[in-house]
Amino acid sequence: MKVFGYQKDSEELIELQEVSFQSDIRELDKIIEFLQEVKEHHSKVIGEVELCHSHFRDWDVGWKAGSTDIIVVTTSKDK
């Protein structure tokens, strides 16, 4: 797994060594639900596409502009 991000007010994508979430339990539950749904959706297209991605901002109807987005990208690898 690799984790990437942007510094605030920057367009340069950098690989992160560590990720920290500062949230309450309700927000954490929402992230868990998002990740579970992403897993289900991405699992359905394994072998059909090389990369699949989902945005938290598109999934969460309560997401507000300027809030942090979580983008999950999965790859289809032949094993």
One Martini backbone bead per residue (centre of mass of N, CA, C, O) as a GRO file, in nm:
protein
   79
    1MET     BB    1   0.098   0.035   0.021
    2LYS     BB    2   0.009   0.366  -0.074
    3VAL     BB    3   0.044   0.714   0.029
    4PHE     BB    4  -0.113   1.020  -0.063
    5GLY     BB    5  -0.055   1.384  -0.097
    6TYR     BB    6  -0.124   1.724  -0.002
    7GLN     BB    7  -0.042   2.024   0.044
    8LYS     BB    8  -0.145   2.302   0.131
    9ASP     BB    9  -0.162   2.485  -0.151
   10SER     BB   10  -0.094   2.229  -0.345
   11GLU     BB   11  -0.001   2.025  -0.649
   12GLU     BB   12   0.195   1.829  -0.501
   13LEU     BB   13   0.250   1.501  -0.508
   14ILE     BB   14   0.295   1.292  -0.215
   15GLU     BB   15   0.453   1.065  -0.028
   16LEU     BB   16   0.350   0.903   0.259
   17GLN     BB   17   0.439   0.773   0.580
   18GLU     BB   18   0.186   0.910   0.729
   19VAL     BB   19  -0.147   0.877   0.882
   20SER     BB   20  -0.394   1.102   1.020
   21PHE     BB   21  -0.691   1.093   1.221
   22GLN     BB   22  -0.927   1.356   1.296
   23SER     BB   23  -1.203   1.242   1.492
   24ASP     BB   24  -1.501   1.115   1.536
   25ILE     BB   25  -1.696   0.841   1.558
   26ARG     BB   26  -1.893   0.917   1.332
   27GLU     BB   27  -1.675   0.968   1.116
   28LEU     BB   28  -1.545   0.690   1.134
   29ASP     BB   29  -1.795   0.531   1.046
   30LYS     BB   30  -1.812   0.665   0.766
   31ILE     BB   31  -1.538   0.567   0.661
   32ILE     BB   32  -1.595   0.267   0.691
   33GLU     BB   33  -1.837   0.257   0.502
   34PHE     BB   34  -1.691   0.357   0.255
   35LEU     BB   35  -1.475   0.128   0.242
   36GLN     BB   36  -1.677  -0.104   0.213
   37GLU     BB   37  -1.805  -0.005  -0.055
   38VAL     BB   38  -1.545   0.005  -0.217
   39LYS     BB   39  -1.474  -0.290  -0.197
   40GLU     BB   40  -1.723  -0.396  -0.341
   41HIS     BB   41  -1.698  -0.236  -0.607
   42HIS     BB   42  -1.399  -0.310  -0.683
   43SER     BB   43  -1.439  -0.623  -0.683
   44LYS     BB   44  -1.629  -0.622  -0.949
   45VAL     BB   45  -1.362  -0.507  -1.148
   46ILE     BB   46  -1.174  -0.724  -1.149
   47GLY     BB   47  -1.005  -0.743  -1.465
   48GLU     BB   48  -1.152  -0.493  -1.622
   49VAL     BB   49  -0.957  -0.294  -1.472
   50GLU     BB   50  -0.667  -0.139  -1.372
   51LEU     BB   51  -0.828   0.108  -1.241
   52CYS     BB   52  -0.983   0.218  -0.931
   53HIS     BB   53  -1.199   0.495  -0.816
   54SER     BB   54  -1.281   0.678  -0.505
   55HIS     BB   55  -1.481   0.936  -0.354
   56PHE     BB   56  -1.590   1.074  -0.069
   57ARG     BB   57  -1.730   1.334  -0.186
   58ASP     BB   58  -1.932   1.157  -0.364
   59TRP     BB   59  -2.056   0.976  -0.131
   60ASP     BB   60  -2.096   1.229   0.060
   61VAL     BB   61  -2.371   1.435   0.095
   62GLY     BB   62  -2.220   1.619   0.339
   63TRP     BB   63  -2.006   1.733   0.179
   64LYS     BB   64  -1.766   1.999   0.195
   65ALA     BB   65  -1.615   2.240   0.072
   66GLY     BB   66  -1.273   2.200   0.188
   67SER     BB   67  -1.273   1.926   0.257
   68THR     BB   68  -1.159   1.628   0.301
   69ASP     BB   69  -1.039   1.390   0.082
   70ILE     BB   70  -1.096   1.047  -0.018
   71ILE     BB   71  -0.886   0.835  -0.217
   72VAL     BB   72  -0.947   0.526  -0.379
   73VAL     BB   73  -0.699   0.300  -0.516
   74THR     BB   74  -0.715   0.027  -0.740
   75THR     BB   75  -0.560  -0.273  -0.852
   76SER     BB   76  -0.514  -0.502  -1.117
   77LYS     BB   77  -0.374  -0.817  -1.042
   78ASP     BB   78  -0.202  -1.076  -1.140
   79LYS     BB   79  -0.178  -1.408  -0.959
   0.00000   0.00000   0.00000
